Amino acid sequence: MTDGERGERNSPNHAQLRRLPAIDKLLRNPATATMIDQYGHDLVRDALRIALDAAREWIGTGGGAPSAGALLNAAETWLRNHHTPSLRPVINATGVIIHTNLGRAPLADFAQEAMIAVAAGYSTLEYELEAGKRGKRDVHAEQVVMAVTGAEAALVVNNNAAAVMLILAELAKDREVIISRGQLVEIGGGFRMPDVMARSGAKLVEIGTTNRTRIEDYEAAITPQAALLLRVHASNFKQIGFTAQPDLESMAKVAHKQNILAVDDLGSGALLDTASFGLQHEPTVQESLQAGFDLVAFSGDKLLGGPQAGIIVGREPLITRLKKHPLARAFRIDKLCLAGLVATLELYHRHEATKAIPVWRMISMSKRVIRERAEAWATEIASLAEVEVVEAQSAIGGGSLPGETLPTLALALKVGGRADEILGRLRQANTPVIARIANNQVLLDPRTVLPGQDEALVNALKSILSA
Ligand SMILES: *Cc1c(COP(=O)(O)O)cnc(C)c1O
């Protein structure tokens, strides 16, 4: 026995130290079983050890021995803080449908099933069953993309930024790309189209002014060094007032008259007409192709409602060139997103998109359904807080239909000065709930809360409001 231990034994804290339960006893505590289910035996033992060490330190400073319950709580807090993945599901009650920070488009069941099937085992990713030899990843999405867009050829890559980069690197390296000053957009996360273009080796030629570009500006800018004119859809901002951009047909005509290409970075990639859902018209992929654009690039996870992907459609000889570029290999889509994308596109092909794809289901959700859900939540928590179902606006969000909103009904929690606090505590729920504040009230919009999440949302509200 060392002097230190002898000292401890004689100290007045000794009795408190002896009251600490043994680690094995804590591990056998029935309350520990659920923790072990969730985190595994060894991690729970580590957590209990840490809790016991902290308790000994506390006793050393003159504190009393914590109860078994307090030790288990401390262990659970440590486990939650250190072993909960930072990437995890949340409930989106913001009413922003394509919420970039919350993972953009939620997937259709059909797409989820396709991804799980490919994730769980081996697949025909690059294998031809008939010939029994190596196949190409490219073939899986091609047919269905062509079928739903009417394009002559298609290529799918990792995301739309990669799609645009690949197009410019192959078709405009060391040559000029003509773009309107009104379209030099930042797409978020600090990524600016001019920087993406510069990295591709293309030389940017800006034309027109911020608010107005005419077809004559394009005509005048085309020199023998020009490779293509690029239209970038203003997908995350809106210009109003004295503005002008030429129509797509004129742009394609001017390009082709002078033997250069017309390329459209469409951004959100609507395949359905948003106008038939009471929204402004978002340019569709089909329109750009019909206008004569040679290539059109768009995202898989915005209005299309699928997984992350960049889709390029257009003329076959150009697509063939893109496939051979080394960047096509660097930018290739992974097998899970590919499976999910093909399944999502198949839903368009079968004309089931509006009822099966969550993004379109949310856009077309009736006010009656929204009201019923908001009222059901209100009934559940009426005894705990002052609540009201109020008129509000849902947003399309993330690089699609900037500023466009849909009238909705939201549950309002009238919590006075506590709105920020409640919002923060909702974020700490087991399944975090992301809401918003308007007029000092916490607003929860049923439109973006997925079917099956109502119970978790109500439970979170109950536990926070009753605390
Ligand atoms: C969103 C967007 C991009 C980037 O697409 P990602 O799929 O996020 O890479 C590029 N251009 C425009 C116009 C966009 O709206």
The ligand as an SDF file (V2000), in Angstrom:
LIG
                    3D

 15 15  0  0  0  0  0  0  0  0999 V2000
  -27.6330   23.7070  -57.3870 C   0  0  0  0  0  0  0  0  0  0  0  0
  -26.9610   24.2370  -58.6040 C   0  0  0  0  0  0  0  0  0  0  0  0
  -25.7070   23.7640  -58.9950 C   0  0  0  0  0  0  0  0  0  0  0  0
  -24.9660   22.7460  -58.1930 C   0  0  0  0  0  0  0  0  0  0  0  0
  -25.5880   21.5170  -58.1990 O   0  0  0  0  0  0  0  0  0  0  0  0
  -25.1440   20.3900  -57.1640 P   0  0  0  0  0  0  0  0  0  0  0  0
  -25.9460   19.1980  -57.5590 O   0  0  0  0  0  0  0  0  0  0  0  0
  -25.4340   20.9180  -55.8200 O   0  0  0  0  0  0  0  0  0  0  0  0
  -23.6760   20.1690  -57.3590 O   0  0  0  0  0  0  0  0  0  0  0  0
  -25.1290   24.2870  -60.1320 C   0  0  0  0  0  0  0  0  0  0  0  0
  -25.7650   25.2120  -60.8660 N   0  0  0  0  0  0  0  0  0  0  0  0
  -26.9800   25.6840  -60.5250 C   0  0  0  0  0  0  0  0  0  0  0  0
  -27.6470   26.7220  -61.3870 C   0  0  0  0  0  0  0  0  0  0  0  0
  -27.6260   25.2140  -59.3850 C   0  0  0  0  0  0  0  0  0  0  0  0
  -28.8360   25.6670  -59.0410 O   0  0  0  0  0  0  0  0  0  0  0  0
  1  2  1  0
  2  3  1  0
  2 14  2  0
  3  4  1  0
  3 10  2  0
  4  5  1  0
  5  6  1  0
  6  7  2  0
  6  8  1  0
  6  9  1  0
 10 11  1  0
 11 12  2  0
 12 13  1  0
 12 14  1  0
 14 15  1  0
M  END
$$$$
